[in-house]
Amino acid sequence: MHREPHHEQRNGIIVAVTTYALWGLLTIYWKQLEHFDAFELIGWRIVASAVVMAAVLTFTRRWQNVIAVFRDRRLLGTVTIASLFLTVNWTSYVWAVVHDHVLETALGYFVAPLGTVMVGVIVLHEPLRLAQKVAIAFALTSVAVLTASYGRVPWLALAIAVSWTVYGYMKKQVPLSPVDSMAAETFVLVAPALLLAIALAGRAGSIPHSASNGQLTFAICTGLATAGPLMLFAFAAHRVPLTIIGPMQYIVPTMNFVIGWLIYDEAMPTDRLIGFALVWIGLIVLTVESLVRARRLRVT
């Protein structure tokens, strides 16, 4: 009688690991389209995602949930703001990948959880625990070290971290499932994205003008590459406790770090490695403290 929940959780963990691995491999996916304009790629991604989400809603008969969003002006406003930050995140990430800044995407997603802590403090007025103070101090030191290493502020990493943090916060204000929320966000963006794709299509180096059959297939399938992992994550999130699935989020930036450094040969001098190490130390402190705190709460 008690084996079914354990079986469900095990399946959820397998799916969660698979999902995060797929998200990590998206870096290699986008690299296949590095010869195209990042903004054009985002236009294609949003339009293709909208098509996929429309098919999902039709298959699952969930259209009424998304239609209700567009009838609620307040909820639509929240979804629109979330979608704008998602666009900033996607654009920063894709631009970084196609311009050989994969390591900065890794840094951005490593820093993002610490940004969530800051949102809790600034917006929700939550008190900072000692471990959180330590983690933030390491993160700020890391940014300073990496600024010196790069000779500039790692603005792509910060754009990714900030946009993902705010997007996550806005998502919590939306009473929708991950699937319905993603559908609503892409539908809000689809008209301007389509106009952008059409406007950039006339250029000599655009996807319609210069893409090979393989590249065109990759571009068309960006919607599936975006929505597919989301469907898997929705499955896993209902079966795996947050204390388990939370630390798994580091799989993606870890993969990006390895991919950028070892596959695409992005520079990794000692000072840059130290900068990343400082972020990792902060995240380890934060994760361990969160796990211990969650265990104590379960006991009490």
N, C-alpha and C positions, 0 to 999 in steps of 0.2 A: 504493500500500500504506500510505502514511503519512497519507493524507488523512482516513481515517475517525476517528481520535482527535481531530483538529482539528475535524472536523464535529460530533462529539459534544460537544466542549467549547463550541463556538459555540452549539449548541442549548441546552446547559446554562446558559450565560450569559444567553441570551434568556429562558429560563424563570425563572432566578433574579431578574432585573430585574422580570419580570412579577409574580413572587410578592411581592417586597418592595413593589411598587407597590400590589398588592391589599391587603397588610397595612396600608399607609398609608391607603388609602381606607376601611378599616374604621371609621375615626373618623367619617366622614360617614355610614356605615351605622348606627352606634350612635346618632348624633344624631337619626335618624328615630324613635328610641324613648325620647327624653329625658324624656317625660312619665311614664314608669313607674319604679318603684322599682328601683334598681341591683341589689339582692340578688335580687329576683324575676327580673330579666333574666339574672343569672348562673345561677339555677336552670334557667331555660329553655335557656340556652346549653349547659349541661352535659348535660342530658337529650337535647337535640336532637343534640349532638355524639356522644353514646353511640349513638343510633339510626343516625347516619351511619356511625360506625366499625364497628358491627355489620354493616351492609350491605357495607362495604368488605372486612371480614374474610371474609364469606360469599362474596363475588365472587372474592376472591383466594385463597380456601381457606387462610387463615392462622390459623384459630381455635386450632389446637394450640399456636401460639407464645404466645398470650395465656393460654390455660388453664394452661400450664406455669408462668406467673407466680404464679397463685393456689395452686399446689401447692408453691411454694418460699417458705417463711415469711420467709426473709431477704430475698429479692428482692422479695416483696410489701411488706415493710416499707419498703424503699428507694423503691419505686414510690409507696407511700402518702404518704411524706414529700414526694416530688417533687410529687405531685398537690395536696397542701395548699398548697405555695408557689405552684403554678400558680394555684390558686384565689385566693390573696391578690393575685397579679399581675392576674388577670382582673378581680377585684372593684375593685381600686384604679383600674385603667384605665377600666372602664366607669363607675364612680362619678364619676371626673374628667371624662369626656366629657359625661355627661348633666347635670353641674353646672357646665358652662362653665369647666373648667380644662384645656383641651386643651394649652395651652402647658406645663403641668406634666408631662403625659404625654411630651411631646417631651424635656423635661429629664431625666426618669427614664430613658428609653431612650438618651439621650446619655451619662449617667453610668454606666449598667450595664457597659459594657466595662471601665471603670476599676475597677468592683467586682470583675470577674473577675480583674484583676491583684492586687487585695487578697486574694482567696481563694487565689491561687497563693502569695502571701507568707505569709499567716497559717496556712493549712491545709496546704499542700504544702511550706512552708518554702523556697520558691524565693527566690533573692537578687533584690533590686530593682536593675534597671539604671537608669542615669542618666535615660534618656528616660522611664521609668516614674515615677521620682520627680518629674520635671518635670510630667508629665501629672497626677499625683495632686495636686500642689501647686496647679496651675491649677484642678482640680475643687473642691478644698476652698475656695479663694478664691472661686470661682463661687458655691458654696452660701452663703457668708457674704454676698456681694453681693446675691444674690437673696433671702436672708432679710431683709436691710434693705429691699429693694425691695418685697417683699410685706408686710412688717410682721409676718411670722411665718416659721417654718421651713417650707420647701416639702415638707411631710410626704408629700403624695401622690407627688411625684417620687421621694422617697427610698424610699417603700414599693414603688413600681414597680421601682426600681433594685435594691434589696436582694432582693426576692422573685424577680426575674428572674435575678439573679446566682446565688442559692442553687439555684434550680430548674435552671439550666444545669449547675451542679456536680453535683447529684444525678443528672441525666440521664446524665452521663458514667459513673456507677456502675452503670448499667442496660445489660446486654448485649443490647439489643433494637434493631431498626430504628426509625426515627422513627414509622412507621405503627403498629407493634405497641406501642411505648411509649405513644403517644397513646391508643390504644385501651384499654390497661390502666389508664391514669390516669383516663380518663373513666368506666370501669366501676367503679373504686374509689369514685368520687364520685357515681355516678348515683343511688343510693338516698337519701342525704341531700339531694341536689339536687332530686329528685322530691318529697320531703316538704316542702322549703322552698317549691317552686312551688305545691304544693297548699295549704300553710298561708297563703300570701299571696294566693291566688286569690280568697278570699272578700271581700277589701276592695273598697271602692267604686271605687278608681282602678286596680284590677289589670288585667292584660292580658285575661283572659276577660270582665271586666265592661265595660271601656271602650275596648278597642282597635278601631280601624277595620279594615276588611278588609285594607288595605295594611299597617297596623302589625302585624296578626296574621300576615301573610305574612312580614314581616321577622323577627318573633319566632320563627316556626317554622323559618325558613331560617338562623338563627344557627348551627346545627350545620354546615350546608353551608359557610357563610362562614368557619367555624373550621377545618373539616377540609380544604376545598378547597385553600387555599394550602399546607397542610401536605403534601398529596400532591405538589404541584408542587415544593415545596422538597426533598422526598425525592428526586425525579427529578434536580434540579439538583445537589444536594450530592454525588452520586456521579460527576458529570461535570466539576465545576469545582474547581480547586485552592483551598485555604483562603486563600491569599494574594490571590486574586481575589474570592472570595465574602465574605471577612471585612469589607473596607471597605464592601461593599454594604449591610451592616446599618444604616448611617447613613441610608439612603434613607428608612426608616420615620420616625424622629424628625424628619428634615428636612421630610418631608411634613406631619407633625403640627404642626411649628412654623409652616409656611406656612399651613396650614388654620386653625389657631387664631388666628393674627394677621390674615390677610387675608380669610378667608372668614367667620369667626365674630367678628371685631372684638374679640378679647381685647386688653386694654391692653398696650402695649409701650413704656413710657417708656425714656428713655435708659439709666438705671441697670440696668434689666432686660435691655436689649439687651447691655450690657457684660457682665452676668453670663453670658448665653448665649455671648458671644464668648470668654470665658475657657475655657469647656468646650470649644468648638470648637478653640481653640489647643492645648489639652492633647491632644485626640483626633488632631489633625494630627501633632503630635510623636510620639505613640504609634504611629500608623499608618505614618508614614514610616520610623520606626526598625524596626518589625516587617517591613516590606517589604524594607528594606536587609539586615536580619539574615537573612531567608529566602533572599535572593539569594546572600548570602555562603555560607550553608550548602549551597546547591545547587552552587556553584562548587567548594567543598572536598569 
